[in-house]
């Protein structure tokens, strides 16, 4: 069950990063995908699993029109769920 949950979370993360990349590339503005006079689109990514920070670094290196900032959060009931819920209710979720 744990491996299945990890696979699902990994799939969600990859999908979110892919959608972020597509959103950044489809914005109006400069040819580099940025919408603010050539500045890269900026996104914040919250994660908790090992390897997320490295994945964000690799993504940033290969996508100059998008700047992803990684913020580590506590997993699940240890604080991550509440942090996400609070951000969604404040309409400020990454």
VOGU-238209 format. One record per atom (N, C-alpha, C, O): x, z negated, y; residue number from 1; atom name; residue in one letter; chain. Coordinates in Angstrom, 3 decimals. Example, Ala and Ser with C-alpha at 12.3 -4.5 7.8 and 13.67 -1.06 7.14 Angstrom:
BEGIN
<pt <13.190, -7.800, -5.690>, 1, 'N', 'A', 'A'>;
<pt <12.300, -7.800, -4.500>, 1, 'CA', 'A', 'A'>;
<pt <13.200, -7.800, -3.300>, 1, 'C', 'A', 'A'>;
<pt <14.236, -8.465, -3.319>, 1, 'O', 'A', 'A'>;
<pt <12.850, -7.080, -2.250>, 2, 'N', 'S', 'A'>;
<pt <13.670, -7.140, -1.060>, 2, 'CA', 'S', 'A'>;
<pt <12.900, -7.870, 0.030>, 2, 'C', 'S', 'A'>;
<pt <13.409, -8.039, 1.138>, 2, 'O', 'S', 'A'>;
// end
This chain:
BEGIN
<pt <0.826, 0.000, -1.197>, 1, 'N', 'X', 'A'>;
<pt <0.000, 0.000, 0.000>, 1, 'CA', 'X', 'A'>;
<pt <0.865, 0.000, 1.253>, 1, 'C', 'X', 'A'>;
<pt <0.550, 0.683, 2.227>, 1, 'O', 'X', 'A'>;
<pt <1.972, -0.777, 1.231>, 2, 'N', 'X', 'A'>;
<pt <2.817, -0.857, 2.404>, 2, 'CA', 'X', 'A'>;
<pt <3.461, 0.494, 2.714>, 2, 'C', 'X', 'A'>;
<pt <3.545, 0.881, 3.880>, 2, 'O', 'X', 'A'>;
<pt <3.913, 1.212, 1.693>, 3, 'N', 'X', 'A'>;
<pt <4.511, 2.529, 1.915>, 3, 'CA', 'X', 'A'>;
<pt <3.480, 3.490, 2.490>, 3, 'C', 'X', 'A'>;
<pt <3.811, 4.312, 3.344>, 3, 'O', 'X', 'A'>;
<pt <2.249, 3.399, 2.037>, 4, 'N', 'X', 'A'>;
<pt <1.189, 4.264, 2.548>, 4, 'CA', 'X', 'A'>;
<pt <0.926, 3.972, 4.025>, 4, 'C', 'X', 'A'>;
<pt <0.754, 4.894, 4.822>, 4, 'O', 'X', 'A'>;
<pt <0.896, 2.703, 4.381>, 5, 'N', 'X', 'A'>;
<pt <0.671, 2.324, 5.777>, 5, 'CA', 'X', 'A'>;
<pt <1.818, 2.828, 6.649>, 5, 'C', 'X', 'A'>;
<pt <1.590, 3.327, 7.751>, 5, 'O', 'X', 'A'>;
<pt <3.044, 2.698, 6.159>, 6, 'N', 'X', 'A'>;
<pt <4.206, 3.180, 6.896>, 6, 'CA', 'X', 'A'>;
<pt <4.123, 4.681, 7.095>, 6, 'C', 'X', 'A'>;
<pt <4.443, 5.181, 8.173>, 6, 'O', 'X', 'A'>;
<pt <3.701, 5.400, 6.077>, 7, 'N', 'X', 'A'>;
<pt <3.563, 6.854, 6.176>, 7, 'CA', 'X', 'A'>;
<pt <2.501, 7.227, 7.204>, 7, 'C', 'X', 'A'>;
<pt <2.690, 8.165, 7.979>, 7, 'O', 'X', 'A'>;
<pt <1.396, 6.504, 7.215>, 8, 'N', 'X', 'A'>;
<pt <0.322, 6.783, 8.168>, 8, 'CA', 'X', 'A'>;
<pt <0.805, 6.520, 9.591>, 8, 'C', 'X', 'A'>;
<pt <0.577, 7.334, 10.486>, 8, 'O', 'X', 'A'>;
<pt <1.469, 5.390, 9.803>, 9, 'N', 'X', 'A'>;
<pt <1.983, 5.060, 11.133>, 9, 'CA', 'X', 'A'>;
<pt <2.991, 6.118, 11.572>, 9, 'C', 'X', 'A'>;
<pt <2.966, 6.559, 12.721>, 9, 'O', 'X', 'A'>;
<pt <3.868, 6.522, 10.672>, 10, 'N', 'X', 'A'>;
<pt <4.847, 7.560, 10.989>, 10, 'CA', 'X', 'A'>;
<pt <4.179, 8.861, 11.381>, 10, 'C', 'X', 'A'>;
<pt <4.609, 9.523, 12.326>, 10, 'O', 'X', 'A'>;
<pt <3.136, 9.231, 10.666>, 11, 'N', 'X', 'A'>;
<pt <2.403, 10.451, 10.970>, 11, 'CA', 'X', 'A'>;
<pt <1.752, 10.360, 12.347>, 11, 'C', 'X', 'A'>;
<pt <1.773, 11.325, 13.111>, 11, 'O', 'X', 'A'>;
<pt <1.177, 9.207, 12.663>, 12, 'N', 'X', 'A'>;
<pt <0.552, 9.019, 13.967>, 12, 'CA', 'X', 'A'>;
<pt <1.592, 9.133, 15.075>, 12, 'C', 'X', 'A'>;
<pt <1.334, 9.752, 16.107>, 12, 'O', 'X', 'A'>;
<pt <2.755, 8.546, 14.871>, 13, 'N', 'X', 'A'>;
<pt <3.813, 8.592, 15.887>, 13, 'CA', 'X', 'A'>;
<pt <4.285, 10.021, 16.109>, 13, 'C', 'X', 'A'>;
<pt <4.414, 10.465, 17.250>, 13, 'O', 'X', 'A'>;
<pt <4.543, 10.741, 15.025>, 14, 'N', 'X', 'A'>;
<pt <4.993, 12.127, 15.151>, 14, 'CA', 'X', 'A'>;
<pt <3.931, 12.963, 15.848>, 14, 'C', 'X', 'A'>;
<pt <4.252, 13.788, 16.704>, 14, 'O', 'X', 'A'>;
<pt <2.677, 12.759, 15.491>, 15, 'N', 'X', 'A'>;
<pt <1.586, 13.491, 16.136>, 15, 'CA', 'X', 'A'>;
<pt <1.515, 13.173, 17.623>, 15, 'C', 'X', 'A'>;
<pt <1.340, 14.076, 18.441>, 15, 'O', 'X', 'A'>;
<pt <1.649, 11.902, 17.979>, 16, 'N', 'X', 'A'>;
<pt <1.591, 11.511, 19.389>, 16, 'CA', 'X', 'A'>;
<pt <2.733, 12.141, 20.177>, 16, 'C', 'X', 'A'>;
<pt <2.522, 12.637, 21.284>, 16, 'O', 'X', 'A'>;
<pt <3.936, 12.124, 19.618>, 17, 'N', 'X', 'A'>;
<pt <5.067, 12.735, 20.318>, 17, 'CA', 'X', 'A'>;
<pt <4.890, 14.237, 20.446>, 17, 'C', 'X', 'A'>;
<pt <5.245, 14.817, 21.473>, 17, 'O', 'X', 'A'>;
<pt <4.346, 14.875, 19.417>, 18, 'N', 'X', 'A'>;
<pt <4.101, 16.313, 19.474>, 18, 'CA', 'X', 'A'>;
<pt <3.077, 16.640, 20.550>, 18, 'C', 'X', 'A'>;
<pt <3.262, 17.579, 21.325>, 18, 'O', 'X', 'A'>;
<pt <1.998, 15.867, 20.598>, 19, 'N', 'X', 'A'>;
<pt <0.979, 16.095, 21.617>, 19, 'CA', 'X', 'A'>;
<pt <1.542, 15.849, 23.011>, 19, 'C', 'X', 'A'>;
<pt <1.204, 16.559, 23.958>, 19, 'O', 'X', 'A'>;
<pt <2.394, 14.850, 23.132>, 20, 'N', 'X', 'A'>;
<pt <3.020, 14.590, 24.432>, 20, 'CA', 'X', 'A'>;
<pt <3.887, 15.767, 24.843>, 20, 'C', 'X', 'A'>;
<pt <3.897, 16.165, 26.008>, 20, 'O', 'X', 'A'>;
<pt <4.612, 16.319, 23.887>, 21, 'N', 'X', 'A'>;
<pt <5.461, 17.472, 24.193>, 21, 'CA', 'X', 'A'>;
<pt <4.607, 18.661, 24.621>, 21, 'C', 'X', 'A'>;
<pt <4.941, 19.350, 25.584>, 21, 'O', 'X', 'A'>;
<pt <3.523, 18.900, 23.921>, 22, 'N', 'X', 'A'>;
<pt <2.642, 20.011, 24.279>, 22, 'CA', 'X', 'A'>;
<pt <2.004, 19.793, 25.640>, 22, 'C', 'X', 'A'>;
<pt <1.872, 20.735, 26.421>, 22, 'O', 'X', 'A'>;
<pt <1.613, 18.578, 25.927>, 23, 'N', 'X', 'A'>;
<pt <1.006, 18.282, 27.226>, 23, 'CA', 'X', 'A'>;
<pt <2.010, 18.507, 28.346>, 23, 'C', 'X', 'A'>;
<pt <1.663, 19.058, 29.391>, 23, 'O', 'X', 'A'>;
<pt <3.228, 18.094, 28.138>, 24, 'N', 'X', 'A'>;
<pt <4.270, 18.286, 29.145>, 24, 'CA', 'X', 'A'>;
<pt <4.589, 19.749, 29.353>, 24, 'C', 'X', 'A'>;
<pt <4.842, 20.175, 30.479>, 24, 'O', 'X', 'A'>;
<pt <4.582, 20.522, 28.285>, 25, 'N', 'X', 'A'>;
<pt <4.922, 21.939, 28.388>, 25, 'CA', 'X', 'A'>;
<pt <3.792, 22.760, 28.997>, 25, 'C', 'X', 'A'>;
<pt <4.040, 23.843, 29.527>, 25, 'O', 'X', 'A'>;
<pt <2.570, 22.274, 28.933>, 26, 'N', 'X', 'A'>;
<pt <1.454, 23.062, 29.426>, 26, 'CA', 'X', 'A'>;
<pt <1.074, 22.715, 30.855>, 26, 'C', 'X', 'A'>;
<pt <0.126, 23.282, 31.398>, 26, 'O', 'X', 'A'>;
<pt <1.803, 21.789, 31.471>, 27, 'N', 'X', 'A'>;
<pt <1.437, 21.392, 32.826>, 27, 'CA', 'X', 'A'>;
<pt <1.802, 22.472, 33.834>, 27, 'C', 'X', 'A'>;
<pt <2.691, 23.290, 33.601>, 27, 'O', 'X', 'A'>;
<pt <1.102, 22.456, 34.946>, 28, 'N', 'X', 'A'>;
<pt <1.412, 23.403, 36.012>, 28, 'CA', 'X', 'A'>;
<pt <2.686, 22.978, 36.700>, 28, 'C', 'X', 'A'>;
<pt <2.996, 21.788, 36.753>, 28, 'O', 'X', 'A'>;
<pt <3.410, 23.906, 37.215>, 29, 'N', 'X', 'A'>;
<pt <4.612, 23.543, 37.950>, 29, 'CA', 'X', 'A'>;
<pt <5.788, 24.372, 37.520>, 29, 'C', 'X', 'A'>;
<pt <5.644, 25.543, 37.166>, 29, 'O', 'X', 'A'>;
<pt <6.973, 23.756, 37.551>, 30, 'N', 'X', 'A'>;
<pt <8.210, 24.454, 37.265>, 30, 'CA', 'X', 'A'>;
<pt <8.289, 24.989, 35.859>, 30, 'C', 'X', 'A'>;
<pt <7.499, 24.618, 34.990>, 30, 'O', 'X', 'A'>;
<pt <9.258, 25.871, 35.641>, 31, 'N', 'X', 'A'>;
<pt <9.419, 26.501, 34.334>, 31, 'CA', 'X', 'A'>;
<pt <9.946, 25.542, 33.289>, 31, 'C', 'X', 'A'>;
<pt <9.934, 25.868, 32.102>, 31, 'O', 'X', 'A'>;
<pt <10.413, 24.357, 33.696>, 32, 'N', 'X', 'A'>;
<pt <10.948, 23.403, 32.728>, 32, 'CA', 'X', 'A'>;
<pt <9.861, 22.507, 32.143>, 32, 'C', 'X', 'A'>;
<pt <10.174, 21.612, 31.359>, 32, 'O', 'X', 'A'>;
<pt <8.602, 22.717, 32.496>, 33, 'N', 'X', 'A'>;
<pt <7.513, 21.926, 31.955>, 33, 'CA', 'X', 'A'>;
<pt <7.116, 20.781, 32.854>, 33, 'C', 'X', 'A'>;
<pt <6.047, 20.201, 32.663>, 33, 'O', 'X', 'A'>;
<pt <7.941, 20.429, 33.836>, 34, 'N', 'X', 'A'>;
<pt <7.604, 19.350, 34.740>, 34, 'CA', 'X', 'A'>;
<pt <6.566, 19.803, 35.747>, 34, 'C', 'X', 'A'>;
<pt <6.502, 20.985, 36.085>, 34, 'O', 'X', 'A'>;
<pt <5.761, 18.883, 36.226>, 35, 'N', 'X', 'A'>;
<pt <4.716, 19.252, 37.175>, 35, 'CA', 'X', 'A'>;
<pt <5.013, 18.737, 38.575>, 35, 'C', 'X', 'A'>;
<pt <4.224, 18.964, 39.492>, 35, 'O', 'X', 'A'>;
<pt <6.130, 18.052, 38.758>, 36, 'N', 'X', 'A'>;
<pt <6.437, 17.452, 40.047>, 36, 'CA', 'X', 'A'>;
<pt <7.722, 18.043, 40.612>, 36, 'C', 'X', 'A'>;
<pt <8.735, 17.352, 40.721>, 36, 'O', 'X', 'A'>;
<pt <7.676, 19.326, 40.973>, 37, 'N', 'X', 'A'>;
<pt <8.824, 19.968, 41.565>, 37, 'CA', 'X', 'A'>;
<pt <10.038, 20.030, 40.652>, 37, 'C', 'X', 'A'>;
<pt <11.167, 19.903, 41.126>, 37, 'O', 'X', 'A'>;
<pt <9.837, 20.218, 39.379>, 38, 'N', 'X', 'A'>;
<pt <10.947, 20.327, 38.447>, 38, 'CA', 'X', 'A'>;
<pt <11.355, 19.011, 37.806>, 38, 'C', 'X', 'A'>;
<pt <12.207, 18.999, 36.917>, 38, 'O', 'X', 'A'>;
<pt <10.768, 17.911, 38.237>, 39, 'N', 'X', 'A'>;
<pt <11.076, 16.628, 37.598>, 39, 'CA', 'X', 'A'>;
<pt <10.391, 16.590, 36.235>, 39, 'C', 'X', 'A'>;
<pt <9.301, 17.138, 36.073>, 39, 'O', 'X', 'A'>;
<pt <11.029, 15.943, 35.250>, 40, 'N', 'X', 'A'>;
<pt <10.400, 15.881, 33.925>, 40, 'CA', 'X', 'A'>;
<pt <9.144, 15.008, 33.927>, 40, 'C', 'X', 'A'>;
<pt <9.036, 14.055, 34.699>, 40, 'O', 'X', 'A'>;
<pt <8.210, 15.349, 33.060>, 41, 'N', 'X', 'A'>;
<pt <7.046, 14.502, 32.839>, 41, 'CA', 'X', 'A'>;
<pt <7.551, 13.213, 32.209>, 41, 'C', 'X', 'A'>;
<pt <8.463, 13.243, 31.383>, 41, 'O', 'X', 'A'>;
<pt <6.972, 12.088, 32.589>, 42, 'N', 'X', 'A'>;
<pt <7.418, 10.800, 32.065>, 42, 'CA', 'X', 'A'>;
<pt <6.322, 10.164, 31.232>, 42, 'C', 'X', 'A'>;
<pt <5.167, 10.089, 31.652>, 42, 'O', 'X', 'A'>;
<pt <6.700, 9.704, 30.032>, 43, 'N', 'X', 'A'>;
<pt <5.774, 9.066, 29.109>, 43, 'CA', 'X', 'A'>;
<pt <6.386, 7.770, 28.602>, 43, 'C', 'X', 'A'>;
<pt <7.607, 7.654, 28.498>, 43, 'O', 'X', 'A'>;
<pt <5.553, 6.811, 28.291>, 44, 'N', 'X', 'A'>;
<pt <6.001, 5.567, 27.683>, 44, 'CA', 'X', 'A'>;
<pt <5.479, 5.521, 26.258>, 44, 'C', 'X', 'A'>;
<pt <4.309, 5.807, 26.000>, 44, 'O', 'X', 'A'>;
<pt <6.361, 5.158, 25.335>, 45, 'N', 'X', 'A'>;
<pt <6.003, 5.074, 23.911>, 45, 'CA', 'X', 'A'>;
<pt <6.260, 3.659, 23.435>, 45, 'C', 'X', 'A'>;
<pt <7.378, 3.155, 23.542>, 45, 'O', 'X', 'A'>;
<pt <5.221, 3.011, 22.904>, 46, 'N', 'X', 'A'>;
<pt <5.364, 1.673, 22.337>, 46, 'CA', 'X', 'A'>;
<pt <5.506, 1.813, 20.835>, 46, 'C', 'X', 'A'>;
<pt <4.755, 2.559, 20.205>, 46, 'O', 'X', 'A'>;
<pt <6.449, 1.112, 20.262>, 47, 'N', 'X', 'A'>;
<pt <6.635, 1.154, 18.815>, 47, 'CA', 'X', 'A'>;
<pt <7.276, -0.115, 18.316>, 47, 'C', 'X', 'A'>;
<pt <7.707, -0.962, 19.099>, 47, 'O', 'X', 'A'>;
<pt <7.335, -0.241, 17.001>, 48, 'N', 'X', 'A'>;
<pt <7.849, -1.462, 16.396>, 48, 'CA', 'X', 'A'>;
<pt <8.729, -1.195, 15.177>, 48, 'C', 'X', 'A'>;
<pt <9.482, -2.074, 14.758>, 48, 'O', 'X', 'A'>;
<pt <8.648, -0.031, 14.622>, 49, 'N', 'X', 'A'>;
<pt <9.354, 0.255, 13.367>, 49, 'CA', 'X', 'A'>;
<pt <10.810, 0.643, 13.618>, 49, 'C', 'X', 'A'>;
<pt <11.139, 1.213, 14.658>, 49, 'O', 'X', 'A'>;
<pt <11.672, 0.330, 12.658>, 50, 'N', 'X', 'A'>;
<pt <13.070, 0.763, 12.778>, 50, 'CA', 'X', 'A'>;
<pt <13.150, 2.279, 12.884>, 50, 'C', 'X', 'A'>;
<pt <12.433, 2.996, 12.186>, 50, 'O', 'X', 'A'>;
<pt <14.014, 2.757, 13.746>, 51, 'N', 'X', 'A'>;
<pt <14.204, 4.189, 13.881>, 51, 'CA', 'X', 'A'>;
<pt <13.463, 4.824, 15.042>, 51, 'C', 'X', 'A'>;
<pt <13.782, 5.949, 15.426>, 51, 'O', 'X', 'A'>;
<pt <12.476, 4.133, 15.618>, 52, 'N', 'X', 'A'>;
<pt <11.726, 4.717, 16.731>, 52, 'CA', 'X', 'A'>;
<pt <12.627, 4.967, 17.936>, 52, 'C', 'X', 'A'>;
<pt <12.531, 6.017, 18.572>, 52, 'O', 'X', 'A'>;
<pt <13.495, 4.020, 18.254>, 53, 'N', 'X', 'A'>;
<pt <14.385, 4.186, 19.411>, 53, 'CA', 'X', 'A'>;
<pt <15.273, 5.410, 19.225>, 53, 'C', 'X', 'A'>;
<pt <15.476, 6.178, 20.166>, 53, 'O', 'X', 'A'>;
<pt <15.806, 5.598, 18.014>, 54, 'N', 'X', 'A'>;
<pt <16.642, 6.766, 17.738>, 54, 'CA', 'X', 'A'>;
<pt <15.839, 8.062, 17.830>, 54, 'C', 'X', 'A'>;
<pt <16.342, 9.075, 18.316>, 54, 'O', 'X', 'A'>;
<pt <14.591, 8.029, 17.361>, 55, 'N', 'X', 'A'>;
<pt <13.737, 9.220, 17.425>, 55, 'CA', 'X', 'A'>;
<pt <13.457, 9.596, 18.877>, 55, 'C', 'X', 'A'>;
<pt <13.451, 10.778, 19.222>, 55, 'O', 'X', 'A'>;
<pt <13.227, 8.603, 19.723>, 56, 'N', 'X', 'A'>;
<pt <12.966, 8.868, 21.144>, 56, 'CA', 'X', 'A'>;
<pt <14.219, 9.443, 21.801>, 56, 'C', 'X', 'A'>;
<pt <14.120, 10.378, 22.595>, 56, 'O', 'X', 'A'>;
<pt <15.395, 8.900, 21.483>, 57, 'N', 'X', 'A'>;
<pt <16.645, 9.437, 22.041>, 57, 'CA', 'X', 'A'>;
<pt <16.825, 10.899, 21.645>, 57, 'C', 'X', 'A'>;
<pt <17.186, 11.732, 22.476>, 57, 'O', 'X', 'A'>;
<pt <16.573, 11.206, 20.377>, 58, 'N', 'X', 'A'>;
<pt <16.712, 12.588, 19.897>, 58, 'CA', 'X', 'A'>;
<pt <15.696, 13.503, 20.584>, 58, 'C', 'X', 'A'>;
<pt <16.027, 14.626, 20.966>, 58, 'O', 'X', 'A'>;
<pt <14.472, 13.027, 20.739>, 59, 'N', 'X', 'A'>;
<pt <13.436, 13.813, 21.404>, 59, 'CA', 'X', 'A'>;
<pt <13.841, 14.112, 22.847>, 59, 'C', 'X', 'A'>;
<pt <13.730, 15.249, 23.305>, 59, 'O', 'X', 'A'>;
<pt <14.312, 13.085, 23.560>, 60, 'N', 'X', 'A'>;
<pt <14.706, 13.271, 24.956>, 60, 'CA', 'X', 'A'>;
<pt <15.853, 14.274, 25.102>, 60, 'C', 'X', 'A'>;
<pt <15.895, 15.028, 26.074>, 60, 'O', 'X', 'A'>;
<pt <16.770, 14.287, 24.154>, 61, 'N', 'X', 'A'>;
<pt <17.893, 15.224, 24.210>, 61, 'CA', 'X', 'A'>;
<pt <17.438, 16.671, 24.061>, 61, 'C', 'X', 'A'>;
<pt <18.034, 17.573, 24.650>, 61, 'O', 'X', 'A'>;
<pt <16.390, 16.898, 23.280>, 62, 'N', 'X', 'A'>;
<pt <15.958, 18.262, 22.979>, 62, 'CA', 'X', 'A'>;
<pt <14.771, 18.731, 23.823>, 62, 'C', 'X', 'A'>;
<pt <14.343, 19.878, 23.687>, 62, 'O', 'X', 'A'>;
<pt <14.236, 17.879, 24.684>, 63, 'N', 'X', 'A'>;
<pt <13.086, 18.223, 25.512>, 63, 'CA', 'X', 'A'>;
<pt <13.353, 17.802, 26.959>, 63, 'C', 'X', 'A'>;
<pt <12.862, 16.762, 27.398>, 63, 'O', 'X', 'A'>;
<pt <14.123, 18.596, 27.701>, 64, 'N', 'X', 'A'>;
<pt <14.503, 18.201, 29.058>, 64, 'CA', 'X', 'A'>;
<pt <13.329, 18.111, 30.039>, 64, 'C', 'X', 'A'>;
<pt <13.459, 17.459, 31.075>, 64, 'O', 'X', 'A'>;
<pt <12.212, 18.730, 29.751>, 65, 'N', 'X', 'A'>;
<pt <11.056, 18.690, 30.640>, 65, 'CA', 'X', 'A'>;
<pt <10.180, 17.471, 30.436>, 65, 'C', 'X', 'A'>;
<pt <9.171, 17.307, 31.123>, 65, 'O', 'X', 'A'>;
<pt <10.562, 16.600, 29.482>, 66, 'N', 'X', 'A'>;
<pt <9.765, 15.416, 29.170>, 66, 'CA', 'X', 'A'>;
<pt <10.719, 14.238, 29.007>, 66, 'C', 'X', 'A'>;
<pt <11.718, 14.344, 28.296>, 66, 'O', 'X', 'A'>;
<pt <10.420, 13.118, 29.661>, 67, 'N', 'X', 'A'>;
<pt <11.235, 11.904, 29.536>, 67, 'CA', 'X', 'A'>;
<pt <10.375, 10.830, 28.901>, 67, 'C', 'X', 'A'>;
<pt <9.430, 10.338, 29.516>, 67, 'O', 'X', 'A'>;
<pt <10.703, 10.463, 27.661>, 68, 'N', 'X', 'A'>;
<pt <9.979, 9.415, 26.952>, 68, 'CA', 'X', 'A'>;
<pt <10.780, 8.119, 27.076>, 68, 'C', 'X', 'A'>;
<pt <11.981, 8.091, 26.807>, 68, 'O', 'X', 'A'>;
<pt <10.104, 7.059, 27.485>, 69, 'N', 'X', 'A'>;
<pt <10.713, 5.738, 27.552>, 69, 'CA', 'X', 'A'>;
<pt <10.157, 4.922, 26.398>, 69, 'C', 'X', 'A'>;
<pt <8.942, 4.793, 26.246>, 69, 'O', 'X', 'A'>;
<pt <11.051, 4.372, 25.588>, 70, 'N', 'X', 'A'>;
<pt <10.640, 3.575, 24.426>, 70, 'CA', 'X', 'A'>;
<pt <10.595, 2.101, 24.792>, 70, 'C', 'X', 'A'>;
<pt <11.536, 1.567, 25.378>, 70, 'O', 'X', 'A'>;
<pt <9.499, 1.452, 24.443>, 71, 'N', 'X', 'A'>;
<pt <9.370, 0.008, 24.605>, 71, 'CA', 'X', 'A'>;
<pt <9.004, -0.587, 23.259>, 71, 'C', 'X', 'A'>;
<pt <7.983, -0.233, 22.670>, 71, 'O', 'X', 'A'>;
<pt <9.838, -1.488, 22.778>, 72, 'N', 'X', 'A'>;
<pt <9.569, -2.133, 21.491>, 72, 'CA', 'X', 'A'>;
<pt <8.513, -3.220, 21.678>, 72, 'C', 'X', 'A'>;
<pt <8.604, -4.029, 22.602>, 72, 'O', 'X', 'A'>;
<pt <7.517, -3.236, 20.802>, 73, 'N', 'X', 'A'>;
<pt <6.473, -4.255, 20.818>, 73, 'CA', 'X', 'A'>;
<pt <6.457, -4.940, 19.458>, 73, 'C', 'X', 'A'>;
<pt <6.961, -4.403, 18.472>, 73, 'O', 'X', 'A'>;
<pt <5.878, -6.116, 19.419>, 74, 'N', 'X', 'A'>;
<pt <5.736, -6.829, 18.148>, 74, 'CA', 'X', 'A'>;
<pt <4.701, -6.109, 17.291>, 74, 'C', 'X', 'A'>;
<pt <3.695, -5.633, 17.817>, 74, 'O', 'X', 'A'>;
<pt <4.925, -6.021, 15.989>, 75, 'N', 'X', 'A'>;
<pt <3.979, -5.305, 15.142>, 75, 'CA', 'X', 'A'>;
<pt <2.655, -6.054, 14.965>, 75, 'C', 'X', 'A'>;
<pt <2.614, -7.282, 14.889>, 75, 'O', 'X', 'A'>;
<pt <1.586, -5.274, 14.902>, 76, 'N', 'X', 'A'>;
<pt <0.252, -5.759, 14.546>, 76, 'CA', 'X', 'A'>;
<pt <-0.190, -7.063, 15.167>, 76, 'C', 'X', 'A'>;
<pt <-0.168, -7.231, 16.386>, 76, 'O', 'X', 'A'>;
<pt <-0.591, -7.982, 14.310>, 77, 'N', 'X', 'A'>;
<pt <-1.158, -9.252, 14.743>, 77, 'CA', 'X', 'A'>;
<pt <-0.129, -10.166, 15.414>, 77, 'C', 'X', 'A'>;
<pt <-0.495, -11.208, 15.959>, 77, 'O', 'X', 'A'>;
<pt <1.136, -9.794, 15.380>, 78, 'N', 'X', 'A'>;
<pt <2.176, -10.598, 16.032>, 78, 'CA', 'X', 'A'>;
<pt <2.207, -10.362, 17.538>, 78, 'C', 'X', 'A'>;
<pt <3.014, -10.975, 18.236>, 78, 'O', 'X', 'A'>;
<pt <1.359, -9.499, 18.046>, 79, 'N', 'X', 'A'>;
<pt <1.293, -9.283, 19.483>, 79, 'CA', 'X', 'A'>;
<pt <1.016, -7.848, 19.887>, 79, 'C', 'X', 'A'>;
<pt <0.487, -7.605, 20.971>, 79, 'O', 'X', 'A'>;
<pt <1.358, -6.904, 19.045>, 80, 'N', 'X', 'A'>;
<pt <1.176, -5.491, 19.379>, 80, 'CA', 'X', 'A'>;
<pt <-0.274, -5.090, 19.558>, 80, 'C', 'X', 'A'>;
<pt <-0.610, -4.346, 20.479>, 80, 'O', 'X', 'A'>;
<pt <-1.138, -5.584, 18.676>, 81, 'N', 'X', 'A'>;
<pt <-2.559, -5.229, 18.791>, 81, 'CA', 'X', 'A'>;
<pt <-3.128, -5.726, 20.120>, 81, 'C', 'X', 'A'>;
<pt <-3.822, -4.987, 20.819>, 81, 'O', 'X', 'A'>;
<pt <-2.835, -6.971, 20.460>, 82, 'N', 'X', 'A'>;
<pt <-3.369, -7.532, 21.697>, 82, 'CA', 'X', 'A'>;
<pt <-2.805, -6.821, 22.913>, 82, 'C', 'X', 'A'>;
<pt <-3.532, -6.577, 23.876>, 82, 'O', 'X', 'A'>;
<pt <-1.507, -6.481, 22.887>, 83, 'N', 'X', 'A'>;
<pt <-0.896, -5.769, 24.003>, 83, 'CA', 'X', 'A'>;
<pt <-1.580, -4.415, 24.202>, 83, 'C', 'X', 'A'>;
<pt <-1.876, -4.026, 25.332>, 83, 'O', 'X', 'A'>;
<pt <-1.829, -3.703, 23.106>, 84, 'N', 'X', 'A'>;
<pt <-2.482, -2.401, 23.196>, 84, 'CA', 'X', 'A'>;
<pt <-3.924, -2.555, 23.681>, 84, 'C', 'X', 'A'>;
<pt <-4.368, -1.798, 24.543>, 84, 'O', 'X', 'A'>;
<pt <-4.642, -3.509, 23.147>, 85, 'N', 'X', 'A'>;
<pt <-6.022, -3.745, 23.573>, 85, 'CA', 'X', 'A'>;
<pt <-6.080, -4.054, 25.069>, 85, 'C', 'X', 'A'>;
<pt <-6.931, -3.521, 25.782>, 85, 'O', 'X', 'A'>;
<pt <-5.179, -4.911, 25.542>, 86, 'N', 'X', 'A'>;
<pt <-5.151, -5.248, 26.966>, 86, 'CA', 'X', 'A'>;
<pt <-4.870, -4.012, 27.811>, 86, 'C', 'X', 'A'>;
<pt <-5.496, -3.814, 28.852>, 86, 'O', 'X', 'A'>;
<pt <-3.935, -3.185, 27.368>, 87, 'N', 'X', 'A'>;
<pt <-3.591, -1.972, 28.123>, 87, 'CA', 'X', 'A'>;
<pt <-4.756, -0.988, 28.148>, 87, 'C', 'X', 'A'>;
<pt <-5.016, -0.364, 29.176>, 87, 'O', 'X', 'A'>;
<pt <-5.449, -0.846, 27.039>, 88, 'N', 'X', 'A'>;
<pt <-6.595, 0.073, 26.974>, 88, 'CA', 'X', 'A'>;
<pt <-7.704, -0.427, 27.898>, 88, 'C', 'X', 'A'>;
<pt <-8.298, 0.357, 28.638>, 88, 'O', 'X', 'A'>;
<pt <-7.981, -1.718, 27.858>, 89, 'N', 'X', 'A'>;
<pt <-9.031, -2.255, 28.719>, 89, 'CA', 'X', 'A'>;
<pt <-8.677, -2.129, 30.200>, 89, 'C', 'X', 'A'>;
<pt <-9.563, -1.987, 31.042>, 89, 'O', 'X', 'A'>;
<pt <-7.399, -2.181, 30.513>, 90, 'N', 'X', 'A'>;
<pt <-6.955, -2.023, 31.899>, 90, 'CA', 'X', 'A'>;
<pt <-6.783, -0.549, 32.282>, 90, 'C', 'X', 'A'>;
<pt <-6.394, -0.228, 33.405>, 90, 'O', 'X', 'A'>;
<pt <-7.081, 0.342, 31.325>, 91, 'N', 'X', 'A'>;
<pt <-6.925, 1.789, 31.516>, 91, 'CA', 'X', 'A'>;
<pt <-5.485, 2.139, 31.907>, 91, 'C', 'X', 'A'>;
<pt <-5.236, 2.968, 32.782>, 91, 'O', 'X', 'A'>;
<pt <-4.553, 1.474, 31.224>, 92, 'N', 'X', 'A'>;
<pt <-3.140, 1.659, 31.502>, 92, 'CA', 'X', 'A'>;
<pt <-2.333, 1.742, 30.212>, 92, 'C', 'X', 'A'>;
<pt <-1.182, 1.309, 30.171>, 92, 'O', 'X', 'A'>;
<pt <-2.922, 2.290, 29.170>, 93, 'N', 'X', 'A'>;
<pt <-2.234, 2.369, 27.880>, 93, 'CA', 'X', 'A'>;
<pt <-1.246, 3.527, 27.879>, 93, 'C', 'X', 'A'>;
<pt <-1.509, 4.574, 28.471>, 93, 'O', 'X', 'A'>;
<pt <-0.109, 3.341, 27.217>, 94, 'N', 'X', 'A'>;
<pt <0.843, 4.454, 27.131>, 94, 'CA', 'X', 'A'>;
<pt <0.338, 5.540, 26.198>, 94, 'C', 'X', 'A'>;
<pt <1.011, 6.552, 26.007>, 94, 'O', 'X', 'A'>;
// end
